[in-house]
Amino acid sequence: MHRLDSAPGLTPAQLPAEGLLDQLKANPQSLKSLQGAWLGLSQQPSTGDGGPCFGDSGGPHVLGGATSNLLVATTVTGDSQCRAFDKSYRVDTASARAFLGEFVDLP
């Protein structure tokens, strides 16, 4: 195992409370669907939406704007033109939290 000689000086992402996305009333990016473990977001630039594209798998989705540290999902896939959809795995579900709880303290 490799270890860093010193801490990198980064603030770790904050994880959401269970079911946070189920309580959303508004989202800065157009919400297309919220189903079980999946978050579907619009990528349509003509409506002001945008974000991850095909090839960005594993990347974070944060809620609360550019300065937010609240990680609510990880990118799974999107369309290759980055104009139709983004599908992400929610980290606020009971199953995701059960997995994450083995490695970190959860809120």
Backbone as JSON, one array per atom type, in Angstrom:
{
  "sequence": "MHRLDSAPGLTPAQLPAEGLLDQLKANPQSLKSLQGAWLGLSQQPSTGDGGPCFGDSGGPHVLGGATSNLLVATTVTGDSQCRAFDKSYRVDTASARAFLGEFVDLP",
  "N": [[0.84, -1.17, 0.0], [0.52, 2.21, -0.81], [1.27, 5.3, 0.66], [0.62, 8.77, 1.21], [3.09, 11.26, 1.91], [2.28, 13.5, 3.25], [-0.82, 15.11, 4.2], [-3.09, 15.97, 1.55], [-4.35, 18.43, 1.68], [-7.0, 18.82, 0.94], [-10.54, 19.17, 1.09], [-12.7, 16.67, 2.07], [-15.49, 15.25, 0.27], [-18.85, 15.92, 1.22], [-21.32, 13.73, 2.35], [-24.78, 13.02, 1.59], [-27.78, 13.07, 3.64], [-29.84, 10.19, 4.19], [-32.19, 9.66, 1.63], [-32.3, 12.3, 0.74], [-32.51, 13.34, -1.92], [-35.08, 12.56, -2.58], [-36.6, 14.45, -1.37], [-36.34, 16.79, -2.73], [-37.51, 19.81, -4.08], [-36.89, 21.59, -6.01], [-34.41, 21.94, -8.53], [-31.31, 23.06, -9.74], [-30.5, 22.07, -12.22], [-32.36, 20.59, -14.8], [-34.47, 18.14, -13.69], [-34.97, 14.98, -14.86], [-35.72, 12.39, -14.16], [-36.25, 10.48, -11.19], [-35.61, 7.68, -9.87], [-35.7, 5.02, -7.79], [-32.53, 3.96, -7.31], [-31.47, 5.68, -9.15], [-30.63, 8.77, -10.73], [-31.74, 10.98, -13.06], [-30.77, 13.47, -15.25], [-31.32, 16.42, -17.21], [-29.45, 17.36, -20.07], [-29.61, 19.41, -21.79], [-28.45, 22.13, -23.46], [-29.91, 24.3, -24.5], [-31.88, 24.83, -22.66], [-30.49, 25.72, -20.56], [-29.26, 23.73, -19.17], [-26.66, 21.38, -18.38], [-23.58, 19.56, -18.04], [-21.99, 16.57, -16.89], [-20.7, 14.28, -19.38], [-20.8, 11.55, -21.78], [-18.31, 9.28, -21.01], [-17.5, 10.47, -18.7], [-17.85, 8.85, -16.55], [-18.06, 7.86, -13.15], [-17.51, 10.28, -12.12], [-18.29, 13.09, -9.92], [-21.54, 14.25, -8.79], [-22.62, 17.18, -7.56], [-24.68, 18.93, -5.24], [-25.97, 22.12, -4.96], [-24.49, 24.08, -6.2], [-21.47, 25.62, -7.61], [-19.64, 25.95, -5.51], [-20.31, 24.08, -3.69], [-20.01, 21.18, -1.59], [-21.42, 18.91, -1.38], [-21.91, 15.77, -2.2], [-24.07, 14.02, -4.19], [-24.53, 12.07, -6.08], [-23.02, 9.74, -8.44], [-21.68, 9.85, -11.7], [-22.83, 7.67, -14.21], [-23.48, 7.17, -16.93], [-24.0, 8.83, -20.11], [-25.22, 10.63, -22.99], [-23.4, 10.59, -26.11], [-23.18, 13.04, -27.41], [-23.58, 14.85, -25.45], [-25.99, 16.23, -24.94], [-28.5, 15.27, -24.33], [-29.1, 13.41, -22.08], [-28.16, 12.46, -18.73], [-27.21, 9.89, -16.65], [-27.1, 8.92, -13.36], [-25.8, 7.38, -10.37], [-27.37, 7.36, -7.33], [-26.23, 8.44, -4.12], [-27.61, 8.67, -1.82], [-29.33, 6.66, -1.15], [-30.6, 3.81, 0.7], [-29.22, 1.42, 0.1], [-26.82, 2.32, -1.11], [-25.79, 3.8, 1.01], [-25.41, 1.76, 2.88], [-23.26, 0.4, 1.76], [-21.3, 2.5, 1.6], [-21.09, 3.15, 4.29], [-19.45, 1.23, 5.33], [-16.96, 2.22, 5.01], [-16.76, 4.94, 5.63], [-17.82, 7.5, 8.0], [-21.21, 8.27, 8.2], [-23.59, 10.94, 7.65]],
  "CA": [[0.0, 0.0, 0.0], [1.26, 3.48, -0.87], [0.69, 6.37, 1.47], [1.18, 10.09, 0.98], [3.94, 11.74, 2.98], [1.51, 14.49, 4.01], [-2.2, 15.27, 3.74], [-3.11, 16.8, 0.34], [-4.97, 19.73, 1.9], [-8.3, 18.87, 0.29], [-11.69, 18.89, 1.93], [-13.46, 15.54, 1.52], [-16.89, 15.5, -0.08], [-19.86, 15.68, 2.24], [-22.36, 12.83, 1.85], [-26.12, 13.47, 1.98], [-28.63, 12.26, 4.51], [-30.63, 9.22, 3.43], [-33.41, 10.14, 1.01], [-32.28, 13.74, 0.47], [-33.01, 13.67, -3.27], [-36.53, 12.36, -2.61], [-37.23, 15.63, -0.78], [-36.09, 17.97, -3.55], [-38.63, 20.5, -4.73], [-36.34, 22.29, -7.17], [-33.03, 21.58, -8.82], [-30.8, 23.99, -10.75], [-30.47, 21.37, -13.51], [-33.67, 19.98, -14.99], [-34.61, 16.76, -13.25], [-35.76, 14.19, -15.79], [-36.3, 11.27, -13.43], [-35.69, 10.1, -9.91], [-36.18, 6.35, -9.74], [-34.9, 4.12, -6.97], [-31.12, 4.32, -7.14], [-31.01, 6.45, -10.31], [-30.92, 10.18, -10.91], [-31.64, 11.34, -14.47], [-30.75, 14.92, -15.41], [-31.28, 16.94, -18.57], [-28.18, 17.91, -20.52], [-29.99, 20.27, -22.92], [-27.93, 23.48, -23.31], [-30.89, 25.34, -24.85], [-32.68, 25.14, -21.47], [-29.56, 26.11, -19.51], [-28.73, 22.56, -18.49], [-25.39, 20.88, -18.86], [-22.84, 18.84, -17.01], [-21.18, 15.45, -17.35], [-20.96, 13.67, -20.68], [-20.32, 10.2, -22.0], [-16.88, 9.24, -20.7], [-17.27, 11.06, -17.38], [-18.29, 7.88, -15.54], [-17.35, 7.89, -11.88], [-17.38, 11.66, -11.66], [-19.27, 13.48, -8.91], [-22.63, 15.22, -8.95], [-22.8, 17.91, -6.31], [-25.91, 19.71, -5.15], [-25.76, 23.38, -4.26], [-23.69, 25.02, -6.96], [-20.04, 25.41, -7.85], [-18.84, 25.92, -4.28], [-20.84, 23.05, -2.8], [-19.2, 19.99, -1.32], [-22.4, 17.87, -1.1], [-21.92, 14.77, -3.25], [-25.35, 13.32, -4.14], [-24.58, 10.98, -7.06], [-21.85, 9.59, -9.3], [-22.05, 9.66, -13.1], [-22.73, 6.32, -14.77], [-23.44, 7.27, -18.4], [-24.67, 9.96, -20.75], [-25.15, 10.48, -24.44], [-22.09, 10.98, -26.64], [-23.19, 14.44, -27.84], [-23.72, 15.67, -24.24], [-27.13, 17.12, -25.14], [-29.8, 14.66, -24.05], [-29.34, 12.91, -20.73], [-27.1, 12.0, -17.86], [-27.75, 8.95, -15.68], [-26.17, 8.85, -12.24], [-26.16, 6.52, -9.24], [-27.57, 8.15, -6.11], [-25.54, 7.98, -2.91], [-28.47, 8.91, -0.65], [-30.23, 5.52, -0.96], [-30.23, 2.89, 1.78], [-28.21, 0.46, -0.36], [-25.54, 3.04, -1.27], [-25.3, 4.15, 2.35], [-24.93, 0.53, 3.53], [-21.92, 0.17, 1.23], [-20.41, 3.58, 2.01], [-20.93, 3.09, 5.74], [-18.35, 0.32, 5.67], [-15.69, 2.91, 4.81], [-16.77, 6.32, 6.17], [-18.92, 7.87, 8.88], [-22.28, 8.92, 7.44], [-24.41, 11.91, 8.41]],
  "C": [[0.89, 1.24, 0.0], [0.53, 4.51, -0.04], [1.38, 7.69, 1.12], [2.05, 10.49, 2.17], [3.22, 12.76, 3.86], [0.1, 14.57, 3.42], [-2.23, 16.22, 2.54], [-3.76, 18.16, 0.53], [-6.31, 19.91, 1.21], [-9.4, 18.58, 1.3], [-12.48, 17.73, 1.32], [-14.9, 15.94, 1.2], [-17.78, 15.19, 1.12], [-20.92, 14.77, 1.63], [-23.72, 13.27, 2.37], [-26.78, 12.55, 2.99], [-29.43, 11.3, 3.63], [-31.91, 9.86, 2.91], [-33.43, 11.62, 0.67], [-32.88, 14.08, -0.89], [-34.51, 13.45, -3.4], [-37.28, 13.59, -2.12], [-37.06, 16.88, -1.62], [-37.36, 18.53, -4.16], [-38.16, 21.22, -5.99], [-34.88, 21.9, -7.32], [-32.53, 22.54, -9.88], [-30.68, 23.37, -12.14], [-31.77, 20.6, -13.64], [-33.66, 18.49, -14.65], [-35.5, 16.03, -14.23], [-36.44, 13.03, -15.08], [-35.54, 11.03, -12.14], [-36.33, 8.76, -9.57], [-35.24, 5.47, -8.93], [-33.5, 4.66, -6.77], [-30.61, 5.29, -8.21], [-31.51, 7.88, -10.33], [-30.72, 10.48, -12.39], [-31.76, 12.85, -14.62], [-30.7, 15.3, -16.88], [-29.89, 17.5, -18.85], [-28.4, 18.94, -21.63], [-29.48, 21.7, -22.71], [-28.94, 24.57, -23.61], [-31.81, 25.69, -23.68], [-31.79, 25.52, -20.29], [-28.98, 24.95, -18.73], [-27.39, 22.16, -19.1], [-24.68, 20.15, -17.73], [-22.06, 17.69, -17.6], [-21.64, 14.89, -18.69], [-20.53, 12.22, -20.68], [-18.8, 10.21, -21.79], [-16.54, 9.82, -19.35], [-17.65, 10.12, -16.24], [-17.4, 7.92, -14.31], [-17.2, 9.28, -11.31], [-18.5, 12.05, -10.71], [-20.39, 14.37, -9.44], [-22.79, 15.88, -7.59], [-24.09, 18.71, -6.38], [-25.59, 20.99, -4.4], [-24.84, 24.34, -4.97], [-22.2, 24.73, -6.96], [-19.2, 25.33, -6.58], [-19.31, 24.85, -3.3], [-19.89, 21.86, -2.68], [-20.11, 18.78, -1.07], [-22.52, 16.92, -2.29], [-23.2, 13.95, -3.16], [-25.45, 12.15, -5.11], [-23.25, 10.89, -7.79], [-22.32, 9.25, -10.71], [-21.83, 8.22, -13.53], [-22.62, 6.39, -16.29], [-24.14, 8.54, -18.85], [-24.58, 9.76, -22.25], [-23.85, 11.07, -24.97], [-22.03, 12.43, -27.11], [-23.37, 15.4, -26.66], [-24.89, 16.66, -24.35], [-28.47, 16.52, -24.73], [-29.97, 14.26, -22.59], [-28.05, 12.55, -20.02], [-27.77, 11.07, -16.85], [-26.7, 8.73, -14.61], [-26.71, 7.96, -11.14], [-26.22, 7.37, -7.98], [-26.79, 7.58, -4.94], [-26.36, 8.25, -1.65], [-29.46, 7.76, -0.41], [-29.71, 4.61, 0.15], [-29.13, 1.93, 1.33], [-26.84, 1.12, -0.55], [-24.94, 3.36, 0.09], [-24.79, 2.91, 3.09], [-23.51, 0.22, 3.06], [-20.94, 1.23, 1.75], [-20.1, 3.56, 3.51], [-19.85, 2.13, 6.2], [-17.01, 1.03, 5.64], [-15.61, 4.29, 5.45], [-17.92, 6.48, 7.16], [-19.95, 8.64, 8.07], [-23.04, 9.91, 8.3], [-25.73, 11.28, 8.83]]
}
